[in-house]
Amino acid sequence: MQIDIKKFVPNLKLSLIDVAADNVRKTGLEKGLDELIDSIDRFGLLQPITVFPKDGRYKVLVGQRRFLACNKLQWTEIPAFIIGNLSSKTKVIVSYSENAHRQQLPYEDSVQACNKLFDQYTGSKKDRIEKIQRDLGISKYQISKFLAHVIVPPEVRRMISEKTISEDLAYRITATNFPNTSKIIEIAKKAPRMTKAESQRTVEFGKNNPKASVKEILDYARKPPTLIKFIIHLEPDTMEIMKKVSKKRRMSIETFVKDAIERSIEET
């Protein structure tokens, strides 16, 4: 994908610039901003921002945090690349790629970017996921996860961004209790104070008892059930593969194995 850079302007007026709605980075903007401000103040802006013209003004597509930092420093001008007109879809791709290459994009922004592209592409679900994979350079599994996570209530997604609950657990609680939003939120708020085993039992009991109240689910989760110990002997190479796959999917090995066993049982 070639981006048409019309010209470089070393002193574009900040008063003429706004942040583009297509910029995928919408959360975590303040994180590390003080350090960026200090760096720019000491060494100057080493990388120009990228903007496109609209209605007599300019929209920042790449370099939103640099733009914010320079505003905080009360600069009146900023160096910028001015690009030609792009489709909304291309703007999302360019913004995502630039941000992801600099550092991992926040969870919420990734969810929104994947779902926005999925809605804009045509074809079957498989075709659209393959197009997103091609354009964003992330795995099909990751894309499918971000697409699925759009059902997670915004309040719970904020908990994920704040790292008070894992992506995996938040989704499992949501999928188990969907579409009962209040039930999902109430259980998710309790989850950070649970042990791993308790949170697992919360999901399992909710899945097997969809009409259970939140109190019934939490009471069951806190009461250790009778367990049967099941030992599987694995080759070291197999164990290493499982570690890599579970890490990539952001879940524990125990959850990964348990899910695999449950899926196999459901398919028989």
C-alpha positions in Angstrom: 0.0 0.0 0.0 1.6 3.3 -1.2 0.7 6.5 0.6 0.8 9.6 -1.6 2.8 12.3 0.3 2.0 15.6 -1.4 4.5 17.7 0.4 6.5 18.3 3.6 5.7 21.4 5.6 8.3 22.3 8.3 6.1 24.8 10.0 2.4 23.9 9.8 0.4 26.0 12.2 -0.9 24.0 15.2 -4.1 26.1 15.3 -5.1 24.6 11.9 -4.8 21.0 13.1 -7.3 18.6 14.6 -7.1 14.9 15.4 -8.7 12.7 12.7 -11.7 10.6 13.8 -10.0 7.7 11.9 -7.0 7.7 14.3 -7.2 4.3 16.0 -5.4 5.4 19.2 -8.1 6.7 21.5 -7.1 5.3 24.9 -3.9 5.5 26.9 -3.0 8.9 25.3 -1.7 10.3 28.6 0.5 7.3 29.4 4.1 8.4 29.0 3.1 11.7 27.6 5.2 13.7 30.2 8.3 11.8 29.1 7.5 12.5 25.5 7.0 16.2 26.3 10.4 16.3 28.1 12.1 14.5 25.1 10.7 16.9 22.5 11.5 19.9 24.7 15.1 18.8 25.0 15.8 17.4 21.6 13.1 18.8 19.3 10.6 16.8 17.3 12.6 14.1 15.5 9.7 12.6 13.5 7.1 14.8 11.7 3.4 14.1 12.1 1.3 13.0 9.1 -1.9 15.0 8.3 -4.5 15.2 5.5 -6.5 18.3 4.5 -10.2 18.6 5.2 -12.5 21.6 5.0 -9.7 24.1 5.1 -8.0 22.5 8.1 -5.7 19.5 8.7 -6.4 16.2 10.4 -3.7 14.3 12.3 -3.6 10.6 11.1 -0.1 9.6 12.4 1.6 11.3 15.4 -1.4 12.2 17.6 0.7 12.0 20.8 3.4 14.1 19.3 0.8 16.6 18.3 -0.6 16.7 21.9 2.9 17.0 23.3 3.7 20.0 21.1 0.4 21.6 22.1 1.3 21.1 25.8 4.7 22.8 25.1 2.7 25.7 23.5 4.4 25.4 20.2 2.7 27.4 17.4 4.1 25.3 14.5 5.0 21.7 13.9 6.7 19.8 11.0 4.2 17.7 9.1 3.9 15.4 6.0 0.7 16.3 4.1 -0.8 13.3 2.3 -3.5 12.9 -0.3 -7.0 11.9 0.3 -7.5 8.3 1.6 -10.6 6.1 2.1 -11.8 5.7 5.6 -10.7 2.1 5.5 -7.1 3.0 4.4 -6.9 5.6 7.2 -7.7 3.0 9.8 -5.1 0.6 8.4 -2.3 3.3 8.2 -3.1 4.6 11.7 -3.2 1.1 13.2 0.1 0.0 11.5 2.0 3.1 12.6 0.8 2.8 16.2 1.3 -0.9 16.5 4.9 -0.7 15.1 5.8 1.8 17.8 4.3 -0.1 20.7 1.5 -2.5 21.4 -1.8 -0.7 20.7 -4.2 -0.6 23.7 -6.7 -3.4 23.8 -9.8 -1.2 23.4 -8.3 0.5 20.3 -7.5 -2.9 18.7 -11.1 -4.1 19.3 -12.5 -0.9 17.7 -10.1 -1.0 14.7 -10.7 -4.7 13.8 -14.5 -4.3 14.1 -14.5 -1.1 12.0 -12.6 -2.8 9.2 -14.7 -5.9 9.5 -17.8 -3.8 8.9 -16.2 -2.0 5.9 -15.0 -5.1 4.1 -17.2 -7.3 2.0 -17.4 -11.1 1.6 -17.7 -14.0 4.0 -16.5 -13.7 7.6 -13.4 -15.8 6.6 -12.6 -13.4 3.6 -13.0 -10.3 5.8 -10.7 -11.7 8.5 -8.1 -12.6 5.9 -8.2 -9.1 4.5 -7.8 -7.6 8.0 -4.8 -10.0 8.6 -3.2 -8.9 5.4 -3.6 -5.2 6.1 -2.9 -5.1 9.9 -0.3 -7.9 10.1 -1.8 -9.6 13.1 -2.9 -13.3 13.4 -6.3 -14.6 12.5 -6.8 -15.8 16.1 -6.0 -12.3 17.4 -8.4 -10.7 14.9 -11.2 -13.2 15.8 -10.7 -12.4 19.5 -10.9 -8.7 18.9 -14.0 -9.2 16.8 -15.6 -11.4 19.5 -14.7 -8.9 22.3 -17.0 -6.3 20.8 -19.8 -8.0 22.9 -17.9 -7.3 26.1 -19.7 -4.4 27.9 -17.7 -1.1 27.7 -17.4 -1.0 31.5 -15.7 -4.4 31.5 -13.5 -3.4 28.5 -12.3 -0.4 30.6 -11.4 -2.9 33.3 -9.3 -4.7 30.7 -7.5 -1.5 29.6 -6.9 -0.7 33.3 -5.5 -4.3 33.8 -7.9 -5.1 36.6 -9.2 -8.2 34.7 -7.6 -10.3 31.9 -8.9 -10.2 28.3 -9.5 -13.9 28.5 -11.5 -13.9 31.7 -13.5 -10.9 30.7 -14.5 -12.5 27.5 -15.4 -15.8 29.1 -17.6 -14.2 31.7 -19.3 -12.2 28.9 -19.8 -15.1 26.6 -21.2 -17.2 29.4 -23.8 -14.6 30.6 -24.5 -12.7 27.3 -26.7 -10.7 26.8 -27.3 -10.0 30.5 -25.1 -6.9 30.7 -25.7 -6.1 34.4 -24.9 -9.7 35.3 -21.7 -9.6 33.3 -20.6 -6.4 34.9 -21.4 -7.5 38.4 -19.4 -10.8 38.1 -16.5 -9.0 36.4 -16.2 -6.5 39.2 -15.9 -9.4 41.7 -13.4 -11.3 39.5 -10.2 -9.4 40.6 -10.7 -10.6 44.2 -11.0 -14.2 43.1 -8.4 -16.9 42.9 -7.7 -18.5 39.5 -9.7 -21.6 40.5 -12.6 -19.5 41.7 -12.8 -17.5 38.5 -12.7 -20.7 36.5 -15.6 -22.1 38.6 -17.5 -18.9 38.0 -17.4 -19.4 34.3 -18.1 -23.1 34.4 -21.1 -22.8 36.7 -22.5 -19.9 34.8 -22.1 -21.8 31.5 -23.9 -24.9 32.9 -26.6 -22.9 34.8 -27.5 -19.9 32.6 -30.5 -19.0 34.8 -28.4 -18.9 38.0 -28.3 -15.6 39.8 -25.0 -13.8 40.5 -25.2 -14.8 44.1 -25.6 -18.5 43.2 -22.7 -18.3 40.8 -20.4 -16.6 43.3 -21.4 -18.9 46.1 -20.5 -21.9 44.0 -17.2 -20.3 42.9 -16.2 -19.8 46.6 -17.0 -23.4 47.5 -14.2 -25.8 46.4 -15.8 -28.8 44.6 -14.6 -32.4 44.8 -11.9 -32.7 42.1 -10.5 -35.7 40.3 -6.8 -35.5 39.6 -6.0 -36.3 36.0 -2.3 -36.6 35.0 -1.1 -36.4 31.4 2.5 -37.1 30.5 3.8 -35.0 27.7 7.0 -34.8 25.7 9.1 -31.7 26.4 8.6 -30.4 22.8 4.8 -30.7 23.2 4.9 -28.8 26.4 7.0 -26.0 24.9 4.5 -25.7 22.0 1.6 -25.5 24.5 3.4 -22.8 26.5 3.9 -20.7 23.3 0.3 -21.2 22.1 -1.3 -20.4 25.5 1.0 -17.3 25.9 0.0 -16.1 22.4 -3.7 -16.6 23.3 -3.1 -14.8 26.6 -4.4 -17.6 28.8 -2.9 -20.0 31.3 -1.8 -23.5 30.1 -4.4 -25.0 32.5 -7.2 -23.0 30.8 -5.9 -23.8 27.4 -5.9 -27.6 28.1 -9.2 -27.5 29.8 -10.8 -25.6 26.9 -9.3 -28.1 24.4 -10.8 -31.0 26.4 -14.2 -29.4 26.7 -14.3 -28.6 23.0 -13.5 -32.2 22.1 -16.2 -33.5 24.4 -18.8 -31.0 22.9 -17.9 -32.1 19.4 -18.5 -35.8 20.1 
